[in-house]
Amino acid sequence: MQKFQELSQTELESLYHDLLGKYKNFQEKKLKLDMSRGKPAADQFEISMGILDEVNSKSSCLASDGMDCRNYGDFDGIPECKAIFCDMLEVDPEEIFIFGNSSLSIMYDAIGKMMLHGVRPGAKPWSRCEKRKFLCPVPGYDRHFSITECFGFEMIPIEMTPDGPDMDTVERLVASDPDIKGIWCVPKYSNPQGITYSDETVRRFAQMKTAADDFIIMWDNAYAIHDLYPDQKVPLLNILEECKKAGDPTRVMIFASTSKISFAGAGIGVFACAEEMMARMKKLLAFQTIGFDKLNMLRHARFFKNYEGLLKHMEKHAELLRPKFKTVLDAFHSQLDGKGIADWIEPLGGYFISLNVMDQCAKRVVQLCKEAGVILTAAGASFPLGKDPRDRNIRIAPTYPTIEELQQAVSLLCIVIQLAAAEKLLQISPEK
Ligand SMILES: Cc1ncc(COP(=O)(O)O)c(C=O)c1O
């Protein structure tokens, strides 16, 4: 396969016209497909429907400690539910808190608490700091960036490497600037690249010197057990343990949920941190609620039984998701390999494929796909304020469409990626 950049003007022009013809054929198909968000598909929910039968009008509503889950009590969650997520996150029962349905709302709430009350007792609330900045590994999760945007942080993009965020830059910045208050991390099968942080990266996070004494690592382990290939699981070092060893256990807050394990939006959100930090969070949380939905905790715990049950369940998800990821990756390989106009990472887990097209072409690719009936995630969405300086990254979310829909969408996408690159190289104005 020859690189586009090496084609002669005539070859490129003929290729452009050929691609344009193919694109117009697609437009005539009047597709109506949405690949914009990483949502689970309905068949994934089917495997969790048994959860709804675990607690009904005939069943006991008592948790393992005798707590009536219909009533107030067990503020930090029922023991059997805590046990499952303690195993998942490798933390102790004193270090975990089971919330409601969403981990994102816990993250928003945690940042809100630090804004209002400060990270540790006596610490200056961030809202009173003249400047506040947050490190944002890119590409990253758009909704993380929206939280720090909404609370008025200046967001500093940090390049991702195959081992996680570029730690040389992270260490340099946090050591010198006390206004940098934290960093967003998706350490396992990151959104969108599917990168898992190396042991060295995790250790460096735990050990790095920070100019701010209220620096927080927002460790969103959303894809902790979302392996696509059960025989190729990628391990992640326990950050809390590493922070303890480094002498600063309150540096990290860990988040996770079952949104992509059981039901998106109707699962369970969890939060974990060192005991000292947990005591503070509980004190602040006690003003806000008497407790979360224990009936949901109970039915989840009864359905999964234990951590092994949770892992077995994830194998069923992987079986449903693998062919979808394969459909996209096979098409990328067969249509784009060697052409010098796109690259991507093949993830071993998580929910996304991160695609880089030719510089300054991502917006055009998304627009052309839209005009042919396929909605992709907005170009730049994985960057703070939606601004990708190279306008090249597109987050591909293969989970929601059917395989047939994916085949159509990705065939179009591959044509469009080439069309946009040819336009760029031929300096054809997109309007024409
Ligand atoms: C990295 C990451 N964190 C959090 C969430 C949202 O989780 P929840 O539904 O628990 O709020 C998502 C959803 O896509 C995600 O990708």
The ligand as an ORCA input file, in Angstrom:
! r2SCAN-3c Opt
* xyz 0 1
  C     -13.957      7.130     32.118
  C     -15.402      7.177     32.465
  N     -15.772      7.507     33.720
  C     -17.059      7.579     34.082
  C     -18.060      7.312     33.171
  C     -19.492      7.449     33.604
  O     -19.744      6.578     34.620
  P     -21.097      6.620     35.450
  O     -22.181      6.114     34.577
  O     -20.810      5.711     36.594
  O     -21.347      8.011     35.898
  C     -17.738      6.964     31.853
  C     -18.780      6.727     30.857
  O     -18.572      6.672     29.683
  C     -16.374      6.899     31.492
  O     -15.974      6.598     30.259
*
